[in-house]
Amino acid sequence: MKRLKTIKYISETSIEDLVSDVLENNRDVNHVIQAALEARKEFGLKVQEFIDKLAGS
């Protein structure tokens, strides 16, 4: 999966389904973990921006 597609997939998929998918389809665990870390950082920044804009309103 491409990085952005992986990030989207991770953010929309339950942990149980992620684990099953990685194990059943021999996905590159390091790639999935790296994308998960990127997703956490990206969405964390977006949430902070959302909070800042709400506070400024």
PyMOL Python script that loads the backbone (N, CA, C, O; Angstrom):
from pymol import cmd

cmd.read_pdbstr("""\
ATOM      1  N   MET A   1       0.845  -1.186   0.000  1.00  0.00           N
ATOM      2  CA  MET A   1       0.000   0.000   0.000  1.00  0.00           C
ATOM      3  C   MET A   1       0.881   1.238   0.000  1.00  0.00           C
ATOM      4  O   MET A   1       1.960   1.249   0.594  1.00  0.00           O
ATOM      5  N   LYS A   2       0.424   2.248  -0.653  1.00  0.00           N
ATOM      6  CA  LYS A   2       1.160   3.504  -0.618  1.00  0.00           C
ATOM      7  C   LYS A   2       0.975   4.129   0.762  1.00  0.00           C
ATOM      8  O   LYS A   2       0.008   3.832   1.462  1.00  0.00           O
ATOM      9  N   ARG A   3       1.904   4.991   1.142  1.00  0.00           N
ATOM     10  CA  ARG A   3       1.920   5.560   2.488  1.00  0.00           C
ATOM     11  C   ARG A   3       0.595   6.238   2.864  1.00  0.00           C
ATOM     12  O   ARG A   3       0.049   5.946   3.928  1.00  0.00           O
ATOM     13  N   LEU A   4       0.064   7.137   2.020  1.00  0.00           N
ATOM     14  CA  LEU A   4      -1.179   7.836   2.367  1.00  0.00           C
ATOM     15  C   LEU A   4      -2.359   6.883   2.465  1.00  0.00           C
ATOM     16  O   LEU A   4      -3.219   7.027   3.333  1.00  0.00           O
ATOM     17  N   LYS A   5      -2.390   5.915   1.573  1.00  0.00           N
ATOM     18  CA  LYS A   5      -3.464   4.924   1.614  1.00  0.00           C
ATOM     19  C   LYS A   5      -3.358   4.109   2.903  1.00  0.00           C
ATOM     20  O   LYS A   5      -4.371   3.779   3.520  1.00  0.00           O
ATOM     21  N   THR A   6      -2.137   3.788   3.302  1.00  0.00           N
ATOM     22  CA  THR A   6      -1.916   3.037   4.534  1.00  0.00           C
ATOM     23  C   THR A   6      -2.349   3.851   5.740  1.00  0.00           C
ATOM     24  O   THR A   6      -2.993   3.322   6.646  1.00  0.00           O
ATOM     25  N   ILE A   7      -2.002   5.131   5.763  1.00  0.00           N
ATOM     26  CA  ILE A   7      -2.398   5.998   6.876  1.00  0.00           C
ATOM     27  C   ILE A   7      -3.919   6.055   6.977  1.00  0.00           C
ATOM     28  O   ILE A   7      -4.475   5.936   8.069  1.00  0.00           O
ATOM     29  N   LYS A   8      -4.589   6.236   5.850  1.00  0.00           N
ATOM     30  CA  LYS A   8      -6.057   6.283   5.832  1.00  0.00           C
ATOM     31  C   LYS A   8      -6.623   4.955   6.331  1.00  0.00           C
ATOM     32  O   LYS A   8      -7.550   4.934   7.141  1.00  0.00           O
ATOM     33  N   TYR A   9      -6.074   3.867   5.852  1.00  0.00           N
ATOM     34  CA  TYR A   9      -6.524   2.534   6.259  1.00  0.00           C
ATOM     35  C   TYR A   9      -6.368   2.353   7.766  1.00  0.00           C
ATOM     36  O   TYR A   9      -7.280   1.856   8.428  1.00  0.00           O
ATOM     37  N   ILE A  10      -5.230   2.748   8.308  1.00  0.00           N
ATOM     38  CA  ILE A  10      -4.975   2.603   9.739  1.00  0.00           C
ATOM     39  C   ILE A  10      -5.963   3.425  10.557  1.00  0.00           C
ATOM     40  O   ILE A  10      -6.477   2.953  11.571  1.00  0.00           O
ATOM     41  N   SER A  11      -6.228   4.644  10.121  1.00  0.00           N
ATOM     42  CA  SER A  11      -7.115   5.514  10.892  1.00  0.00           C
ATOM     43  C   SER A  11      -8.564   5.046  10.861  1.00  0.00           C
ATOM     44  O   SER A  11      -9.347   5.406  11.741  1.00  0.00           O
ATOM     45  N   GLU A  12      -8.932   4.251   9.863  1.00  0.00           N
ATOM     46  CA  GLU A  12     -10.325   3.817   9.716  1.00  0.00           C
ATOM     47  C   GLU A  12     -10.561   2.357  10.115  1.00  0.00           C
ATOM     48  O   GLU A  12     -11.690   1.875  10.028  1.00  0.00           O
ATOM     49  N   THR A  13      -9.530   1.656  10.544  1.00  0.00           N
ATOM     50  CA  THR A  13      -9.632   0.218  10.795  1.00  0.00           C
ATOM     51  C   THR A  13      -9.398  -0.093  12.266  1.00  0.00           C
ATOM     52  O   THR A  13      -8.534   0.507  12.905  1.00  0.00           O
ATOM     53  N   SER A  14     -10.172  -1.036  12.800  1.00  0.00           N
ATOM     54  CA  SER A  14     -10.005  -1.432  14.200  1.00  0.00           C
ATOM     55  C   SER A  14      -8.662  -2.141  14.388  1.00  0.00           C
ATOM     56  O   SER A  14      -8.088  -2.674  13.439  1.00  0.00           O
ATOM     57  N   ILE A  15      -8.182  -2.136  15.610  1.00  0.00           N
ATOM     58  CA  ILE A  15      -6.908  -2.781  15.936  1.00  0.00           C
ATOM     59  C   ILE A  15      -6.966  -4.275  15.610  1.00  0.00           C
ATOM     60  O   ILE A  15      -6.023  -4.829  15.044  1.00  0.00           O
ATOM     61  N   GLU A  16      -8.071  -4.919  15.968  1.00  0.00           N
ATOM     62  CA  GLU A  16      -8.209  -6.350  15.710  1.00  0.00           C
ATOM     63  C   GLU A  16      -8.091  -6.650  14.214  1.00  0.00           C
ATOM     64  O   GLU A  16      -7.421  -7.602  13.813  1.00  0.00           O
ATOM     65  N   ASP A  17      -8.754  -5.824  13.393  1.00  0.00           N
ATOM     66  CA  ASP A  17      -8.691  -6.024  11.946  1.00  0.00           C
ATOM     67  C   ASP A  17      -7.294  -5.740  11.398  1.00  0.00           C
ATOM     68  O   ASP A  17      -6.837  -6.417  10.477  1.00  0.00           O
ATOM     69  N   LEU A  18      -6.618  -4.739  11.962  1.00  0.00           N
ATOM     70  CA  LEU A  18      -5.251  -4.436  11.528  1.00  0.00           C
ATOM     71  C   LEU A  18      -4.325  -5.620  11.789  1.00  0.00           C
ATOM     72  O   LEU A  18      -3.558  -6.030  10.917  1.00  0.00           O
ATOM     73  N   VAL A  19      -4.410  -6.162  13.000  1.00  0.00           N
ATOM     74  CA  VAL A  19      -3.550  -7.291  13.369  1.00  0.00           C
ATOM     75  C   VAL A  19      -3.832  -8.480  12.453  1.00  0.00           C
ATOM     76  O   VAL A  19      -2.908  -9.110  11.937  1.00  0.00           O
ATOM     77  N   SER A  20      -5.109  -8.777  12.258  1.00  0.00           N
ATOM     78  CA  SER A  20      -5.473  -9.897  11.379  1.00  0.00           C
ATOM     79  C   SER A  20      -4.946  -9.684   9.968  1.00  0.00           C
ATOM     80  O   SER A  20      -4.388 -10.599   9.361  1.00  0.00           O
ATOM     81  N   ASP A  21      -5.124  -8.485   9.452  1.00  0.00           N
ATOM     82  CA  ASP A  21      -4.691  -8.183   8.091  1.00  0.00           C
ATOM     83  C   ASP A  21      -3.179  -8.327   7.943  1.00  0.00           C
ATOM     84  O   ASP A  21      -2.700  -8.911   6.970  1.00  0.00           O
ATOM     85  N   VAL A  22      -2.432  -7.798   8.899  1.00  0.00           N
ATOM     86  CA  VAL A  22      -0.969  -7.875   8.835  1.00  0.00           C
ATOM     87  C   VAL A  22      -0.511  -9.333   8.883  1.00  0.00           C
ATOM     88  O   VAL A  22       0.363  -9.742   8.117  1.00  0.00           O
ATOM     89  N   LEU A  23      -1.104 -10.110   9.783  1.00  0.00           N
ATOM     90  CA  LEU A  23      -0.684 -11.503   9.934  1.00  0.00           C
ATOM     91  C   LEU A  23      -1.133 -12.382   8.767  1.00  0.00           C
ATOM     92  O   LEU A  23      -0.366 -13.218   8.289  1.00  0.00           O
ATOM     93  N   GLU A  24      -2.368 -12.199   8.309  1.00  0.00           N
ATOM     94  CA  GLU A  24      -2.909 -13.058   7.251  1.00  0.00           C
ATOM     95  C   GLU A  24      -2.333 -12.739   5.874  1.00  0.00           C
ATOM     96  O   GLU A  24      -2.230 -13.627   5.027  1.00  0.00           O
ATOM     97  N   ASN A  25      -1.960 -11.487   5.643  1.00  0.00           N
ATOM     98  CA  ASN A  25      -1.515 -11.085   4.312  1.00  0.00           C
ATOM     99  C   ASN A  25      -0.022 -10.794   4.232  1.00  0.00           C
ATOM    100  O   ASN A  25       0.450 -10.209   3.257  1.00  0.00           O
ATOM    101  N   ASN A  26       0.722 -11.204   5.261  1.00  0.00           N
ATOM    102  CA  ASN A  26       2.172 -11.015   5.281  1.00  0.00           C
ATOM    103  C   ASN A  26       2.585  -9.588   4.938  1.00  0.00           C
ATOM    104  O   ASN A  26       3.508  -9.374   4.152  1.00  0.00           O
ATOM    105  N   ARG A  27       1.906  -8.626   5.525  1.00  0.00           N
ATOM    106  CA  ARG A  27       2.249  -7.221   5.292  1.00  0.00           C
ATOM    107  C   ARG A  27       3.568  -6.903   6.005  1.00  0.00           C
ATOM    108  O   ARG A  27       3.938  -7.564   6.976  1.00  0.00           O
ATOM    109  N   ASP A  28       4.255  -5.898   5.513  1.00  0.00           N
ATOM    110  CA  ASP A  28       5.500  -5.442   6.128  1.00  0.00           C
ATOM    111  C   ASP A  28       5.152  -4.703   7.420  1.00  0.00           C
ATOM    112  O   ASP A  28       4.662  -3.574   7.390  1.00  0.00           O
ATOM    113  N   VAL A  29       5.412  -5.352   8.546  1.00  0.00           N
ATOM    114  CA  VAL A  29       5.040  -4.801   9.848  1.00  0.00           C
ATOM    115  C   VAL A  29       5.706  -3.449  10.078  1.00  0.00           C
ATOM    116  O   VAL A  29       5.073  -2.532  10.601  1.00  0.00           O
ATOM    117  N   ASN A  30       6.965  -3.313   9.697  1.00  0.00           N
ATOM    118  CA  ASN A  30       7.664  -2.041   9.892  1.00  0.00           C
ATOM    119  C   ASN A  30       7.001  -0.912   9.107  1.00  0.00           C
ATOM    120  O   ASN A  30       6.898   0.210   9.602  1.00  0.00           O
ATOM    121  N   HIS A  31       6.553  -1.201   7.895  1.00  0.00           N
ATOM    122  CA  HIS A  31       5.861  -0.198   7.071  1.00  0.00           C
ATOM    123  C   HIS A  31       4.554   0.228   7.747  1.00  0.00           C
ATOM    124  O   HIS A  31       4.241   1.417   7.808  1.00  0.00           O
ATOM    125  N   VAL A  32       3.803  -0.738   8.249  1.00  0.00           N
ATOM    126  CA  VAL A  32       2.524  -0.439   8.897  1.00  0.00           C
ATOM    127  C   VAL A  32       2.749   0.367  10.171  1.00  0.00           C
ATOM    128  O   VAL A  32       2.016   1.320  10.438  1.00  0.00           O
ATOM    129  N   ILE A  33       3.742   0.000  10.947  1.00  0.00           N
ATOM    130  CA  ILE A  33       4.039   0.736  12.182  1.00  0.00           C
ATOM    131  C   ILE A  33       4.480   2.158  11.862  1.00  0.00           C
ATOM    132  O   ILE A  33       4.031   3.102  12.512  1.00  0.00           O
ATOM    133  N   GLN A  34       5.344   2.323  10.880  1.00  0.00           N
ATOM    134  CA  GLN A  34       5.803   3.664  10.497  1.00  0.00           C
ATOM    135  C   GLN A  34       4.629   4.521  10.038  1.00  0.00           C
ATOM    136  O   GLN A  34       4.542   5.694  10.401  1.00  0.00           O
ATOM    137  N   ALA A  35       3.734   3.955   9.250  1.00  0.00           N
ATOM    138  CA  ALA A  35       2.558   4.695   8.784  1.00  0.00           C
ATOM    139  C   ALA A  35       1.646   5.045   9.955  1.00  0.00           C
ATOM    140  O   ALA A  35       1.057   6.126   9.984  1.00  0.00           O
ATOM    141  N   ALA A  36       1.528   4.135  10.922  1.00  0.00           N
ATOM    142  CA  ALA A  36       0.707   4.410  12.103  1.00  0.00           C
ATOM    143  C   ALA A  36       1.288   5.577  12.894  1.00  0.00           C
ATOM    144  O   ALA A  36       0.547   6.433  13.377  1.00  0.00           O
ATOM    145  N   LEU A  37       2.598   5.614  13.023  1.00  0.00           N
ATOM    146  CA  LEU A  37       3.245   6.727  13.721  1.00  0.00           C
ATOM    147  C   LEU A  37       3.027   8.037  12.974  1.00  0.00           C
ATOM    148  O   LEU A  37       2.783   9.072  13.594  1.00  0.00           O
ATOM    149  N   GLU A  38       3.113   7.998  11.650  1.00  0.00           N
ATOM    150  CA  GLU A  38       2.851   9.194  10.848  1.00  0.00           C
ATOM    151  C   GLU A  38       1.405   9.643  10.999  1.00  0.00           C
ATOM    152  O   GLU A  38       1.127  10.836  11.120  1.00  0.00           O
ATOM    153  N   ALA A  39       0.488   8.684  10.990  1.00  0.00           N
ATOM    154  CA  ALA A  39      -0.936   9.008  11.132  1.00  0.00           C
ATOM    155  C   ALA A  39      -1.182   9.675  12.475  1.00  0.00           C
ATOM    156  O   ALA A  39      -1.916  10.659  12.561  1.00  0.00           O
ATOM    157  N   ARG A  40      -0.570   9.141  13.520  1.00  0.00           N
ATOM    158  CA  ARG A  40      -0.749   9.719  14.853  1.00  0.00           C
ATOM    159  C   ARG A  40      -0.238  11.151  14.883  1.00  0.00           C
ATOM    160  O   ARG A  40      -0.886  12.037  15.440  1.00  0.00           O
ATOM    161  N   LYS A  41       0.915  11.375  14.290  1.00  0.00           N
ATOM    162  CA  LYS A  41       1.492  12.721  14.262  1.00  0.00           C
ATOM    163  C   LYS A  41       0.616  13.657  13.434  1.00  0.00           C
ATOM    164  O   LYS A  41       0.309  14.768  13.868  1.00  0.00           O
ATOM    165  N   GLU A  42       0.215  13.216  12.250  1.00  0.00           N
ATOM    166  CA  GLU A  42      -0.585  14.042  11.344  1.00  0.00           C
ATOM    167  C   GLU A  42      -1.933  14.406  11.958  1.00  0.00           C
ATOM    168  O   GLU A  42      -2.337  15.569  11.940  1.00  0.00           O
ATOM    169  N   PHE A  43      -2.627  13.408  12.503  1.00  0.00           N
ATOM    170  CA  PHE A  43      -3.940  13.685  13.064  1.00  0.00           C
ATOM    171  C   PHE A  43      -3.833  14.435  14.379  1.00  0.00           C
ATOM    172  O   PHE A  43      -4.721  15.217  14.718  1.00  0.00           O
ATOM    173  N   GLY A  44      -2.763  14.212  15.123  1.00  0.00           N
ATOM    174  CA  GLY A  44      -2.545  14.973  16.353  1.00  0.00           C
ATOM    175  C   GLY A  44      -2.377  16.452  16.054  1.00  0.00           C
ATOM    176  O   GLY A  44      -2.917  17.296  16.769  1.00  0.00           O
ATOM    177  N   LEU A  45      -1.630  16.775  15.000  1.00  0.00           N
ATOM    178  CA  LEU A  45      -1.449  18.169  14.600  1.00  0.00           C
ATOM    179  C   LEU A  45      -2.764  18.771  14.135  1.00  0.00           C
ATOM    180  O   LEU A  45      -3.055  19.931  14.426  1.00  0.00           O
ATOM    181  N   LYS A  46      -3.551  17.999  13.423  1.00  0.00           N
ATOM    182  CA  LYS A  46      -4.834  18.484  12.924  1.00  0.00           C
ATOM    183  C   LYS A  46      -5.793  18.746  14.089  1.00  0.00           C
ATOM    184  O   LYS A  46      -6.508  19.748  14.092  1.00  0.00           O
ATOM    185  N   VAL A  47      -5.809  17.858  15.062  1.00  0.00           N
ATOM    186  CA  VAL A  47      -6.665  18.041  16.234  1.00  0.00           C
ATOM    187  C   VAL A  47      -6.247  19.290  16.995  1.00  0.00           C
ATOM    188  O   VAL A  47      -7.100  20.057  17.440  1.00  0.00           O
ATOM    189  N   GLN A  48      -4.945  19.502  17.150  1.00  0.00           N
ATOM    190  CA  GLN A  48      -4.470  20.694  17.855  1.00  0.00           C
ATOM    191  C   GLN A  48      -4.877  21.956  17.113  1.00  0.00           C
ATOM    192  O   GLN A  48      -5.299  22.927  17.741  1.00  0.00           O
ATOM    193  N   GLU A  49      -4.761  21.963  15.799  1.00  0.00           N
ATOM    194  CA  GLU A  49      -5.175  23.121  15.005  1.00  0.00           C
ATOM    195  C   GLU A  49      -6.673  23.367  15.167  1.00  0.00           C
ATOM    196  O   GLU A  49      -7.105  24.514  15.283  1.00  0.00           O
ATOM    197  N   PHE A  50      -7.461  22.306  15.176  1.00  0.00           N
ATOM    198  CA  PHE A  50      -8.910  22.402  15.371  1.00  0.00           C
ATOM    199  C   PHE A  50      -9.226  23.038  16.726  1.00  0.00           C
ATOM    200  O   PHE A  50     -10.068  23.931  16.816  1.00  0.00           O
ATOM    201  N   ILE A  51      -8.553  22.578  17.770  1.00  0.00           N
ATOM    202  CA  ILE A  51      -8.764  23.119  19.117  1.00  0.00           C
ATOM    203  C   ILE A  51      -8.365  24.585  19.167  1.00  0.00           C
ATOM    204  O   ILE A  51      -9.084  25.404  19.738  1.00  0.00           O
ATOM    205  N   ASP A  52      -7.228  24.922  18.577  1.00  0.00           N
ATOM    206  CA  ASP A  52      -6.771  26.312  18.563  1.00  0.00           C
ATOM    207  C   ASP A  52      -7.771  27.223  17.863  1.00  0.00           C
ATOM    208  O   ASP A  52      -8.047  28.326  18.334  1.00  0.00           O
ATOM    209  N   LYS A  53      -8.308  26.767  16.747  1.00  0.00           N
ATOM    210  CA  LYS A  53      -9.271  27.586  16.001  1.00  0.00           C
ATOM    211  C   LYS A  53     -10.571  27.733  16.781  1.00  0.00           C
ATOM    212  O   LYS A  53     -11.184  28.800  16.763  1.00  0.00           O
ATOM    213  N   LEU A  54     -10.996  26.681  17.460  1.00  0.00           N
ATOM    214  CA  LEU A  54     -12.198  26.777  18.289  1.00  0.00           C
ATOM    215  C   LEU A  54     -11.985  27.753  19.442  1.00  0.00           C
ATOM    216  O   LEU A  54     -12.869  28.545  19.769  1.00  0.00           O
ATOM    217  N   ALA A  55     -10.817  27.689  20.046  1.00  0.00           N
ATOM    218  CA  ALA A  55     -10.509  28.571  21.170  1.00  0.00           C
ATOM    219  C   ALA A  55     -10.447  30.025  20.717  1.00  0.00           C
ATOM    220  O   ALA A  55     -10.769  30.932  21.484  1.00  0.00           O
ATOM    221  N   GLY A  56     -10.033  30.247  19.469  1.00  0.00           N
ATOM    222  CA  GLY A  56      -9.922  31.598  18.940  1.00  0.00           C
ATOM    223  C   GLY A  56     -11.249  32.176  18.477  1.00  0.00           C
ATOM    224  O   GLY A  56     -11.336  33.372  18.198  1.00  0.00           O
ATOM    225  N   SER A  57     -12.278  31.354  18.391  1.00  0.00           N
ATOM    226  CA  SER A  57     -13.589  31.815  17.898  1.00  0.00           C
ATOM    227  C   SER A  57     -14.384  32.542  18.955  1.00  0.00           C
ATOM    228  O   SER A  57     -15.501  32.986  18.690  1.00  0.00           O
TER     229      SER A  57
END
""", "prot")
cmd.dss("prot")
cmd.show_as("cartoon", "prot")
cmd.util.cbc("prot")
cmd.orient("prot")
